[in-house]
């Protein structure tokens, strides 16, 4: 018996080794060729593709069309699976790859019918670049076909990759809309439902739109909220839920991005410098792909383009970077880019009815069948009801439906013309490109080689009717006459009779501009940048708390001369300035109640480093306590709405709650004390008890470091599909990470700086760059995770590609 057991074990071992060997061989087969020559049909001349030790590509082509074809070839060989995920995300087609687990997400995205809209408006996307986009498409398919084995994720999923189509590049761009904006407009809907259930003064307090931490480019800080008197709001007299559970307040933790610029007046030789770090979900490989693109172009100064930076696989363009004449970066704008409409829909299959005198007509809608294909299962039937306003997202029985108009549903919301930044020669030309660009609205900070700097929003503003206040969450309209349904192709009908607040068009020229600021400094960090008329145009889509922007602004005003390394130091600033006063409050409360949870927390957090370092215990405890206090205040202020709405209540994101919470803790008014607690002291103690108890299972409080909580989880999308022992092979190292959301160095376990860039146009050799996750999507590639350690540790690494290690020449067939 023992003999047979040994033989069986040996056979199993051999099978395991054979299986691993086969897997290794197949993965090797999907690696791109790095050396020699390869044929690429359609080229007008040979293209050189050089890679440095990190896999950063330098591409030399005879013209822009050849560049696009060759870049498509490279993107496909290194990142086709990731490109596939991007197009499927916006189209709502992930279940076709991943099976039933993705059906719910597909429904949320498919309701916008982005593939149908793209096909109906493809000419608006391509503009004058149809030839380059088609060349890119052909290059993608050639690069995919030239791999000996299909990309390894398709082997795991037992799928075949689907060919790339020109429309897929548009869907890749629209995937960024889903990433950067809320396709369900949940915050505005939650506030709208809540408003009638709260006294006006309480709703105004809850939605106060700023704090003392504001750092706008235009206007002044809003300041903290003024607390209403007991005659306006008395929580003790208002209903509260019977349940003992707190309404959950989300901890977004690490939202947003940073960019800033200093003009030539603040550098030794007159150069302007741009710094940019875009914060997104982190994965392996990174969402971006580094490249330097060089080719002749008569439109560019000197007749040649030389542009370096970050490309987005799926699109033939550098998204942020420097072209030796201008350098630019983006941060998400957080304007209000969506509006709801309450509609009395006509019965299915009936036209708009002539209304009785004094009443409104019903609104027609059209039903579209959008079956969702599911890997390993039957198609899931899914129907989208669409009005002239937009798709119906909520259709309560017996009530009015809620339809959503969202900017990417509109023609021209995505235009590849933003790629003309490659040939812009100065700020004036860069702003002219922005006037025609269609992208998710971003804070666009740009510097040029003459030392000038400027800011504006790039991307379309909704063109709303006069009198529409975009930032007011209660704005709803009723279509008072029958508007035609959307065409079958998915394009939105123009010239509707829809009433106020209707963003029928997007206007890329509407943004305020700030050129050559007197301070010689610009900064944005997803905070409110505008005021008065500009803010009326953009609205408030949930701007980030201003603490991060203010810390950046103060860092920029802390000196009168800057170099690239000094601006990198600001990107790596992990000082917890925002939490200084919360630490002081915890210490004060701990002395008042030393025997309770407050005493335990204050003792464990007695040593305040003032930074979100990986070894800091005090930062972790103070941060968690503040969030627990916020949750109790938010629960108390929304209690009447929770009772009235029941299961329909959703706690909205409240990014400016600090401007309410701190005045409450300062004054501690009895009439605004959440009813769950007998006193403000009891509220603070209860928050401390939650933090203490949540951490109790991990060991002593004094050993609970921030690095233990903020440990990198940056993995390939398929990592969870592997057995536990193999999962680390598809992840970056589990490094403890310094930084957090309310400081310039934004870093969470799987969210943070998707890139860092500090560069002066014309001085790219002095620039600095970081990118986590590496260039390649294949774990056997030498470029898998390349450069990641430099990002983790903030090492100064060159903006331009390094010494050429590999050269591949693509030749016309």
Protein Blocks (a to p, Z undefined) as FASTA:
>chain_A
ZZmmmmmmmmmmmmmmmmmmmmmmmmmmmpccfehjdddehiabdcdddddfkopacddd
fbfklmmmmmmmmmmmmmmmmmmmmmmmmnopmmmmnommlmmmmmmmmmnommmmmmmm
mmmmnmmmmmmmmmmmmmmmmmmmmpmbdcfklmmnopacddddfklmmmmmmmmmmmmp
cfklmmmmmmmmmmmmpcfklmmmmmocbdfkbccfehcdebjaddddfklpcfklpccd
fbfbdcddddekpgcjddddddfklcfnopacdddddddddddddfbdcdddddddfkbg
hhiacdeddddehiacdfbdcehlaccddddekiafbdcdddddddehiacddddehiac
dddddddddddddehiacddddddddfkbccfbdcehiacdddddfklpghkacfklmmm
mmpcbfklmmmmmmmpccdddddddddfkopacdddedjdddddehiafklmklccddfb
dcddddfkopacehiabdehiafbccfklpccdehifklpacdehiafbgcjlmmmnopn
hiacfklmmmmmmmmmmpcbdcfklmmmmmmmccfkklmmmmmmmmmmmmmmmmlmmlmm
mmmmmpcghpacfklmklmmmmmmmmmmmmmmmmmmmmmmmmmnmmmpccdddfklmmmm
mmmmmnopaklgcfkbgbfklmmmmmmmmmmmmmmmnocfklmcfklmmcccdddfklmm
pcfklmmmmcccddddeddfkbfblcdfkbcjfbdcdddehilmmpccddehijbfcfkb
ckgoihklmmmnopacdfbdcddfbdcddddZZ
